[in-house]
């Protein structure tokens, strides 16, 4: 019977370009094995990972699926937490090279599965499609930068000191009630994106939060106020020895957007008008209540305009990412007939067999 699975991202399409958390997949020093896939478009990296993950999941092992930030249907990595083992796409834009080659990391070269002589006849088409999909990624990043510039930050004057004080008291109360001392050393922090701006829209894998956490605190926040609250909760949890998964904002990775504490089956997720949480919440925290009514009234038109324009720009960025995916799919389709997929799957089966030998 297949085990439960979690779905994350380790890359994000941001105003500054591609942002990588791939160094957070697993620390090589604590890993048993990391298989780094090398190979270009259409050579079967995602298919290999999915095939190996399905085999290992069928044996009852928990799997973390790491999705591509451009194309969520494609995989960039799979991680088996109990086995401390991962398979990861080590090609651009998330280039990964071994720190302990042969001891921990192993190269898996899928480029050997290409019919390179035949592919040389496709030089012009390959060059054209590669340039096309990269240009649309660049366009998406420029548009996302414009969206964030328009949105800006909520002015401090919008915040009521009295309301802030009440909220701080409530957050401290939650931390005191939920986070009991474990007697362990300070907890570890693992970073994962729970969603992203993708070719399919602005997505969030709230299902992963629900898989890992039975109790969900929903933080209602349409004015980007959640990060300091989550930062405090993160620090309070790790201080008592709890391991946490922190999920930055894919649009602004310096801000926290979600916090998961699997050991307590407890999660804190941010719900916004763009990406609302529609699941069942254990508790609801309304950060929007911090906004001073009078200040909000005076600036309502400005805020409405900024949100409308930024939403339209983000939709345009999604459209650009969709175009990038179209041309990348065309590129993969060009390569596919010249890939020996039987060799790819044979390689995947060998990796799965090597990993499952460690299952006790």
C-alpha positions, -999 to 999 in steps of 0.1 A, spaced: 0 0 0 14 34 -10 24 57 19 13 93 23 31 119 3 40 155 6 43 180 -23 66 210 -22 86 233 -44 123 242 -40 124 269 -66 104 300 -72 98 325 -100 104 358 -83 108 395 -93 146 389 -90 145 358 -112 147 321 -102 152 316 -65 166 283 -53 162 264 -21 177 233 -35 205 233 -9 177 227 16 166 193 0 188 173 24 221 182 40 247 159 23 265 153 56 233 137 70 223 119 38 227 82 29 226 88 -8 218 116 -33 214 107 -70 221 137 -92 205 135 -126 223 152 -155 207 155 -189 189 180 -211 153 185 -222 131 155 -229 156 129 -216 132 115 -190 145 129 -157 110 136 -143 97 102 -156 126 84 -139 120 101 -106 82 95 -107 88 58 -115 113 53 -87 91 72 -62 60 51 -71 80 19 -65 94 31 -32 61 46 -20 44 12 -28 67 -3 -2 53 20 25 79 48 24 69 85 28 78 105 -3 83 142 -7 76 152 -43 95 184 -54 76 200 -83 90 223 -110 81 259 -103 75 265 -140 56 233 -148 40 218 -116 32 186 -135 70 180 -138 93 168 -110 126 183 -100 133 160 -71 120 132 -49 131 128 -13 126 98 10 129 113 45 132 80 65 158 67 41 177 100 40 179 96 3 170 118 -27 169 118 -64 173 153 -79 175 171 -112 209 187 -110 206 208 -143 200 245 -148 185 266 -133 190 246 -101 225 233 -108 236 208 -81 271 195 -78 284 169 -52 302 178 -20 311 142 -12 312 125 -47 310 88 -46 305 88 -8 271 105 -7 263 118 -42 263 98 -74 260 113 -109 234 97 -131 241 107 -167 209 105 -188 226 123 -217 239 89 -226 204 80 -236 204 106 -265 209 97 -301 234 125 -305 241 120 -342 205 123 -351 200 153 -328 227 173 -346 203 176 -375 180 196 -353 205 223 -343 185 253 -357 152 242 -341 168 235 -308 185 269 -307 153 286 -316 131 269 -291 157 273 -263 159 310 -269 121 313 -270 113 297 -237 142 315 -219 129 349 -232 95 342 -218 110 334 -184 128 367 -185 96 385 -194 78 368 -165 105 380 -140 102 416 -153 64 416 -149 66 401 -114 90 429 -104 65 454 -117 37 437 -97 57 439 -65 67 475 -71 30 484 -75 19 465 -45 46 479 -22 44 476 15 15 485 38 23 518 54 30 515 92 5 542 98 -22 517 88 -15 496 119 -32 503 152 -7 500 181 -35 488 204 -45 461 179 -9 451 174 -4 448 211 -35 425 214 -23 404 185 12 400 200 -4 389 233 -25 363 214 5 350 195 25 347 227 -4 328 242 -5 304 213 32 297 215 30 291 253 1 267 249 14 248 219 52 247 223 62 227 254 99 221 261 112 189 247 145 187 264 162 185 230 187 209 215 173 238 195 151 225 167 161 225 130 147 246 103 139 231 69 129 255 41 104 246 14 81 266 -8 45 254 -4 34 271 -36 45 294 -64 38 315 -94 36 289 -121 24 283 -157 -8 270 -141 -14 301 -120 -6 311 -84 -7 278 -66 -4 266 -30 -2 230 -19 -24 233 12 -30 196 8 5 190 20 -1 211 51 -32 190 58 -12 158 52 15 167 77 -7 186 102 -41 176 117 -46 211 132 -43 241 110 -42 277 122 -55 298 93 -39 333 93 -62 356 73 -39 382 58 -46 404 27 -20 431 36 12 411 39 13 412 77 18 375 85 56 372 82 66 387 116 40 366 133 53 334 117 89 344 124 81 347 161 63 313 161 92 297 143 117 310 169 95 300 198 91 265 184 128 259 176 138 273 210 120 244 228 136 218 205 109 214 178 119 209 142 99 231 118 93 235 80 93 272 71 77 282 38 88 315 24 66 336 1 75 327 -35 71 363 -45 92 376 -17 114 348 -2 125 370 27 89 369 40 75 338 57 41 326 45 35 293 62 49 273 91 46 235 96 55 216 127 49 179 118 60 165 153 30 184 167 8 178 137 4 216 138 5 241 109 1 278 104 -10 288 69 -16 322 54 -49 327 36 -51 356 11 -77 369 -13 -55 356 -42 -47 322 -26 -74 315 0 -72 285 23 -104 266 18 -98 237 42 -110 232 77 -91 254 102 -86 245 138 -83 282 147 -85 314 126 -63 345 132 -75 376 115 -45 399 109 -67 421 88 -83 433 120 -50 451 128 -57 477 101 -70 510 114 -105 515 100 -100 553 94 -67 548 77 -81 520 56 -111 542 46 -88 571 35 -66 548 14 -92 523 2 -91 536 -34 -53 535 -35 -51 500 -21 -78 488 -44 -60 502 -74 -26 487 -63 -41 452 -57 -60 453 -90 -30 463 -110 -7 439 -92 -32 410 -98 -34 418 -135 4 419 -137 7 386 -119 -18 371 -143 3 384 -172 34 368 -156 15 335 -155 7 339 -191 44 344 -199 53 313 -179 26 294 -198 43 305 -231 76 295 -217 62 260 -209 47 258 -244 81 263 -260 99 241 -235 73 214 -243 80 218 -280 117 215 -273 111 183 -253 89 169 -281 118 176 -305 141 155 -283 118 127 -273 121 106 -305 158 105 -301 158 93 -264 162 56 -255 135 55 -228 140 18 -222 175 28 -210 161 56 -189 136 34 -171 162 7 -166 183 33 -149 154 44 -127 147 8 -117 183 3 -108 182 34 -86 150 22 -69 164 -12 -63 196 3 -48 174 25 -25 150 -2 -15 179 -25 -4 182 -2 26 145 -6 37 142 -28 68 
